[in-house]
Amino acid sequence: MWQVYLSGEIHTDWRDRIIQGASEKQLPVTFSSAVTDHEASDAAGDVLGTEPELFWRDHKSSKINAIRTKTLIEQCDLAIIRFGDK
């Protein structure tokens, strides 16, 4: 089973199209990517407890997201990165 990390542009459905195509071809692939749901990404640090100040909530969430991303990239066999207009 290949581990593929999908990174980059978040304003289109390119990840979904790749995942669907691989599924249709029954390729031995498992996909991962950054958290593309904005609210879920912002809430990643909430597992460590609530923060009264928005700055510290964002700070904790960005650190947790960075650890997750770094780990997934280190463990993948292939990374696909798409650069978009934004």
Chimera marker file (.cmm) of the C-alpha trace (Angstrom):
<marker_set name="trace">
<marker id="1" x="0.000" y="0.000" z="0.000" r="1" g="1" b="0" radius="0.5"/>
<marker id="2" x="1.391" y="3.368" z="-1.045" r="1" g="1" b="0" radius="0.5"/>
<marker id="3" x="1.015" y="6.355" z="1.293" r="1" g="1" b="0" radius="0.5"/>
<marker id="4" x="0.412" y="9.540" z="-0.731" r="1" g="1" b="0" radius="0.5"/>
<marker id="5" x="0.316" y="13.020" z="0.805" r="1" g="1" b="0" radius="0.5"/>
<marker id="6" x="-1.704" y="15.649" z="-1.093" r="1" g="1" b="0" radius="0.5"/>
<marker id="7" x="-0.522" y="19.184" z="-0.411" r="1" g="1" b="0" radius="0.5"/>
<marker id="8" x="-1.115" y="22.663" z="-1.702" r="1" g="1" b="0" radius="0.5"/>
<marker id="9" x="-3.980" y="24.606" z="-3.212" r="1" g="1" b="0" radius="0.5"/>
<marker id="10" x="-7.222" y="24.333" z="-1.215" r="1" g="1" b="0" radius="0.5"/>
<marker id="11" x="-9.773" y="26.202" z="-3.351" r="1" g="1" b="0" radius="0.5"/>
<marker id="12" x="-10.647" y="23.400" z="-5.794" r="1" g="1" b="0" radius="0.5"/>
<marker id="13" x="-11.593" y="19.734" z="-5.582" r="1" g="1" b="0" radius="0.5"/>
<marker id="14" x="-8.349" y="18.380" z="-7.076" r="1" g="1" b="0" radius="0.5"/>
<marker id="15" x="-7.739" y="16.129" z="-4.051" r="1" g="1" b="0" radius="0.5"/>
<marker id="16" x="-11.184" y="14.558" z="-4.381" r="1" g="1" b="0" radius="0.5"/>
<marker id="17" x="-10.650" y="13.931" z="-8.101" r="1" g="1" b="0" radius="0.5"/>
<marker id="18" x="-7.327" y="12.162" z="-7.467" r="1" g="1" b="0" radius="0.5"/>
<marker id="19" x="-8.774" y="10.066" z="-4.632" r="1" g="1" b="0" radius="0.5"/>
<marker id="20" x="-11.816" y="9.126" z="-6.728" r="1" g="1" b="0" radius="0.5"/>
<marker id="21" x="-9.659" y="8.198" z="-9.743" r="1" g="1" b="0" radius="0.5"/>
<marker id="22" x="-7.389" y="6.007" z="-7.624" r="1" g="1" b="0" radius="0.5"/>
<marker id="23" x="-10.430" y="4.320" z="-6.093" r="1" g="1" b="0" radius="0.5"/>
<marker id="24" x="-11.996" y="3.661" z="-9.499" r="1" g="1" b="0" radius="0.5"/>
<marker id="25" x="-8.740" y="2.072" z="-10.679" r="1" g="1" b="0" radius="0.5"/>
<marker id="26" x="-8.514" y="0.121" z="-7.391" r="1" g="1" b="0" radius="0.5"/>
<marker id="27" x="-4.966" y="1.385" z="-6.836" r="1" g="1" b="0" radius="0.5"/>
<marker id="28" x="-3.254" y="0.319" z="-3.597" r="1" g="1" b="0" radius="0.5"/>
<marker id="29" x="-3.057" y="3.867" z="-2.259" r="1" g="1" b="0" radius="0.5"/>
<marker id="30" x="-3.904" y="5.574" z="1.026" r="1" g="1" b="0" radius="0.5"/>
<marker id="31" x="-4.188" y="9.367" z="0.901" r="1" g="1" b="0" radius="0.5"/>
<marker id="32" x="-3.588" y="11.998" z="3.552" r="1" g="1" b="0" radius="0.5"/>
<marker id="33" x="-3.426" y="15.783" z="3.448" r="1" g="1" b="0" radius="0.5"/>
<marker id="34" x="-3.580" y="18.887" z="5.546" r="1" g="1" b="0" radius="0.5"/>
<marker id="35" x="-6.851" y="19.609" z="7.310" r="1" g="1" b="0" radius="0.5"/>
<marker id="36" x="-8.758" y="21.488" z="4.617" r="1" g="1" b="0" radius="0.5"/>
<marker id="37" x="-11.797" y="22.281" z="6.782" r="1" g="1" b="0" radius="0.5"/>
<marker id="38" x="-10.945" y="25.724" z="8.156" r="1" g="1" b="0" radius="0.5"/>
<marker id="39" x="-12.906" y="25.401" z="11.417" r="1" g="1" b="0" radius="0.5"/>
<marker id="40" x="-11.495" y="21.946" z="12.148" r="1" g="1" b="0" radius="0.5"/>
<marker id="41" x="-7.986" y="23.255" z="11.507" r="1" g="1" b="0" radius="0.5"/>
<marker id="42" x="-8.559" y="26.216" z="13.827" r="1" g="1" b="0" radius="0.5"/>
<marker id="43" x="-9.883" y="23.873" z="16.533" r="1" g="1" b="0" radius="0.5"/>
<marker id="44" x="-6.919" y="21.446" z="16.505" r="1" g="1" b="0" radius="0.5"/>
<marker id="45" x="-5.440" y="22.985" z="19.643" r="1" g="1" b="0" radius="0.5"/>
<marker id="46" x="-8.687" y="22.736" z="21.604" r="1" g="1" b="0" radius="0.5"/>
<marker id="47" x="-7.705" y="19.205" z="22.609" r="1" g="1" b="0" radius="0.5"/>
<marker id="48" x="-5.135" y="20.843" z="24.915" r="1" g="1" b="0" radius="0.5"/>
<marker id="49" x="-7.791" y="22.936" z="26.648" r="1" g="1" b="0" radius="0.5"/>
<marker id="50" x="-9.676" y="26.135" z="25.946" r="1" g="1" b="0" radius="0.5"/>
<marker id="51" x="-7.908" y="29.450" z="25.581" r="1" g="1" b="0" radius="0.5"/>
<marker id="52" x="-9.495" y="32.761" z="26.564" r="1" g="1" b="0" radius="0.5"/>
<marker id="53" x="-7.459" y="34.621" z="23.934" r="1" g="1" b="0" radius="0.5"/>
<marker id="54" x="-7.886" y="33.871" z="20.235" r="1" g="1" b="0" radius="0.5"/>
<marker id="55" x="-4.155" y="34.372" z="19.602" r="1" g="1" b="0" radius="0.5"/>
<marker id="56" x="-3.216" y="31.437" z="21.848" r="1" g="1" b="0" radius="0.5"/>
<marker id="57" x="-5.923" y="29.197" z="20.386" r="1" g="1" b="0" radius="0.5"/>
<marker id="58" x="-4.563" y="29.882" z="16.896" r="1" g="1" b="0" radius="0.5"/>
<marker id="59" x="-0.992" y="29.409" z="18.099" r="1" g="1" b="0" radius="0.5"/>
<marker id="60" x="-1.670" y="26.013" z="19.674" r="1" g="1" b="0" radius="0.5"/>
<marker id="61" x="-3.674" y="24.850" z="16.660" r="1" g="1" b="0" radius="0.5"/>
<marker id="62" x="-0.957" y="25.860" z="14.206" r="1" g="1" b="0" radius="0.5"/>
<marker id="63" x="1.650" y="23.945" z="16.227" r="1" g="1" b="0" radius="0.5"/>
<marker id="64" x="-0.497" y="20.795" z="16.336" r="1" g="1" b="0" radius="0.5"/>
<marker id="65" x="-1.271" y="21.078" z="12.629" r="1" g="1" b="0" radius="0.5"/>
<marker id="66" x="2.458" y="21.477" z="11.893" r="1" g="1" b="0" radius="0.5"/>
<marker id="67" x="3.310" y="18.327" z="13.879" r="1" g="1" b="0" radius="0.5"/>
<marker id="68" x="0.596" y="16.388" z="12.041" r="1" g="1" b="0" radius="0.5"/>
<marker id="69" x="1.705" y="17.637" z="8.621" r="1" g="1" b="0" radius="0.5"/>
<marker id="70" x="5.398" y="16.962" z="9.292" r="1" g="1" b="0" radius="0.5"/>
<marker id="71" x="4.635" y="13.433" z="10.469" r="1" g="1" b="0" radius="0.5"/>
<marker id="72" x="2.442" y="12.616" z="7.466" r="1" g="1" b="0" radius="0.5"/>
<marker id="73" x="5.013" y="13.963" z="4.995" r="1" g="1" b="0" radius="0.5"/>
<marker id="74" x="7.818" y="11.996" z="6.660" r="1" g="1" b="0" radius="0.5"/>
<marker id="75" x="5.758" y="8.807" z="6.474" r="1" g="1" b="0" radius="0.5"/>
<marker id="76" x="4.521" y="9.152" z="2.895" r="1" g="1" b="0" radius="0.5"/>
<marker id="77" x="5.962" y="7.351" z="-0.114" r="1" g="1" b="0" radius="0.5"/>
<marker id="78" x="4.958" y="10.135" z="-2.499" r="1" g="1" b="0" radius="0.5"/>
<marker id="79" x="3.883" y="13.749" z="-2.038" r="1" g="1" b="0" radius="0.5"/>
<marker id="80" x="1.807" y="15.541" z="-4.665" r="1" g="1" b="0" radius="0.5"/>
<marker id="81" x="1.840" y="19.322" z="-4.396" r="1" g="1" b="0" radius="0.5"/>
<marker id="82" x="-0.485" y="21.533" z="-6.403" r="1" g="1" b="0" radius="0.5"/>
<marker id="83" x="0.163" y="25.247" z="-6.707" r="1" g="1" b="0" radius="0.5"/>
<marker id="84" x="-2.851" y="27.424" z="-7.483" r="1" g="1" b="0" radius="0.5"/>
<marker id="85" x="-3.538" y="31.040" z="-8.287" r="1" g="1" b="0" radius="0.5"/>
<marker id="86" x="-3.827" y="31.905" z="-4.592" r="1" g="1" b="0" radius="0.5"/>
<link id1="1" id2="2" r="1" g="1" b="0" radius="0.2"/>
<link id1="2" id2="3" r="1" g="1" b="0" radius="0.2"/>
<link id1="3" id2="4" r="1" g="1" b="0" radius="0.2"/>
<link id1="4" id2="5" r="1" g="1" b="0" radius="0.2"/>
<link id1="5" id2="6" r="1" g="1" b="0" radius="0.2"/>
<link id1="6" id2="7" r="1" g="1" b="0" radius="0.2"/>
<link id1="7" id2="8" r="1" g="1" b="0" radius="0.2"/>
<link id1="8" id2="9" r="1" g="1" b="0" radius="0.2"/>
<link id1="9" id2="10" r="1" g="1" b="0" radius="0.2"/>
<link id1="10" id2="11" r="1" g="1" b="0" radius="0.2"/>
<link id1="11" id2="12" r="1" g="1" b="0" radius="0.2"/>
<link id1="12" id2="13" r="1" g="1" b="0" radius="0.2"/>
<link id1="13" id2="14" r="1" g="1" b="0" radius="0.2"/>
<link id1="14" id2="15" r="1" g="1" b="0" radius="0.2"/>
<link id1="15" id2="16" r="1" g="1" b="0" radius="0.2"/>
<link id1="16" id2="17" r="1" g="1" b="0" radius="0.2"/>
<link id1="17" id2="18" r="1" g="1" b="0" radius="0.2"/>
<link id1="18" id2="19" r="1" g="1" b="0" radius="0.2"/>
<link id1="19" id2="20" r="1" g="1" b="0" radius="0.2"/>
<link id1="20" id2="21" r="1" g="1" b="0" radius="0.2"/>
<link id1="21" id2="22" r="1" g="1" b="0" radius="0.2"/>
<link id1="22" id2="23" r="1" g="1" b="0" radius="0.2"/>
<link id1="23" id2="24" r="1" g="1" b="0" radius="0.2"/>
<link id1="24" id2="25" r="1" g="1" b="0" radius="0.2"/>
<link id1="25" id2="26" r="1" g="1" b="0" radius="0.2"/>
<link id1="26" id2="27" r="1" g="1" b="0" radius="0.2"/>
<link id1="27" id2="28" r="1" g="1" b="0" radius="0.2"/>
<link id1="28" id2="29" r="1" g="1" b="0" radius="0.2"/>
<link id1="29" id2="30" r="1" g="1" b="0" radius="0.2"/>
<link id1="30" id2="31" r="1" g="1" b="0" radius="0.2"/>
<link id1="31" id2="32" r="1" g="1" b="0" radius="0.2"/>
<link id1="32" id2="33" r="1" g="1" b="0" radius="0.2"/>
<link id1="33" id2="34" r="1" g="1" b="0" radius="0.2"/>
<link id1="34" id2="35" r="1" g="1" b="0" radius="0.2"/>
<link id1="35" id2="36" r="1" g="1" b="0" radius="0.2"/>
<link id1="36" id2="37" r="1" g="1" b="0" radius="0.2"/>
<link id1="37" id2="38" r="1" g="1" b="0" radius="0.2"/>
<link id1="38" id2="39" r="1" g="1" b="0" radius="0.2"/>
<link id1="39" id2="40" r="1" g="1" b="0" radius="0.2"/>
<link id1="40" id2="41" r="1" g="1" b="0" radius="0.2"/>
<link id1="41" id2="42" r="1" g="1" b="0" radius="0.2"/>
<link id1="42" id2="43" r="1" g="1" b="0" radius="0.2"/>
<link id1="43" id2="44" r="1" g="1" b="0" radius="0.2"/>
<link id1="44" id2="45" r="1" g="1" b="0" radius="0.2"/>
<link id1="45" id2="46" r="1" g="1" b="0" radius="0.2"/>
<link id1="46" id2="47" r="1" g="1" b="0" radius="0.2"/>
<link id1="47" id2="48" r="1" g="1" b="0" radius="0.2"/>
<link id1="48" id2="49" r="1" g="1" b="0" radius="0.2"/>
<link id1="49" id2="50" r="1" g="1" b="0" radius="0.2"/>
<link id1="50" id2="51" r="1" g="1" b="0" radius="0.2"/>
<link id1="51" id2="52" r="1" g="1" b="0" radius="0.2"/>
<link id1="52" id2="53" r="1" g="1" b="0" radius="0.2"/>
<link id1="53" id2="54" r="1" g="1" b="0" radius="0.2"/>
<link id1="54" id2="55" r="1" g="1" b="0" radius="0.2"/>
<link id1="55" id2="56" r="1" g="1" b="0" radius="0.2"/>
<link id1="56" id2="57" r="1" g="1" b="0" radius="0.2"/>
<link id1="57" id2="58" r="1" g="1" b="0" radius="0.2"/>
<link id1="58" id2="59" r="1" g="1" b="0" radius="0.2"/>
<link id1="59" id2="60" r="1" g="1" b="0" radius="0.2"/>
<link id1="60" id2="61" r="1" g="1" b="0" radius="0.2"/>
<link id1="61" id2="62" r="1" g="1" b="0" radius="0.2"/>
<link id1="62" id2="63" r="1" g="1" b="0" radius="0.2"/>
<link id1="63" id2="64" r="1" g="1" b="0" radius="0.2"/>
<link id1="64" id2="65" r="1" g="1" b="0" radius="0.2"/>
<link id1="65" id2="66" r="1" g="1" b="0" radius="0.2"/>
<link id1="66" id2="67" r="1" g="1" b="0" radius="0.2"/>
<link id1="67" id2="68" r="1" g="1" b="0" radius="0.2"/>
<link id1="68" id2="69" r="1" g="1" b="0" radius="0.2"/>
<link id1="69" id2="70" r="1" g="1" b="0" radius="0.2"/>
<link id1="70" id2="71" r="1" g="1" b="0" radius="0.2"/>
<link id1="71" id2="72" r="1" g="1" b="0" radius="0.2"/>
<link id1="72" id2="73" r="1" g="1" b="0" radius="0.2"/>
<link id1="73" id2="74" r="1" g="1" b="0" radius="0.2"/>
<link id1="74" id2="75" r="1" g="1" b="0" radius="0.2"/>
<link id1="75" id2="76" r="1" g="1" b="0" radius="0.2"/>
<link id1="76" id2="77" r="1" g="1" b="0" radius="0.2"/>
<link id1="77" id2="78" r="1" g="1" b="0" radius="0.2"/>
<link id1="78" id2="79" r="1" g="1" b="0" radius="0.2"/>
<link id1="79" id2="80" r="1" g="1" b="0" radius="0.2"/>
<link id1="80" id2="81" r="1" g="1" b="0" radius="0.2"/>
<link id1="81" id2="82" r="1" g="1" b="0" radius="0.2"/>
<link id1="82" id2="83" r="1" g="1" b="0" radius="0.2"/>
<link id1="83" id2="84" r="1" g="1" b="0" radius="0.2"/>
<link id1="84" id2="85" r="1" g="1" b="0" radius="0.2"/>
<link id1="85" id2="86" r="1" g="1" b="0" radius="0.2"/>
</marker_set>
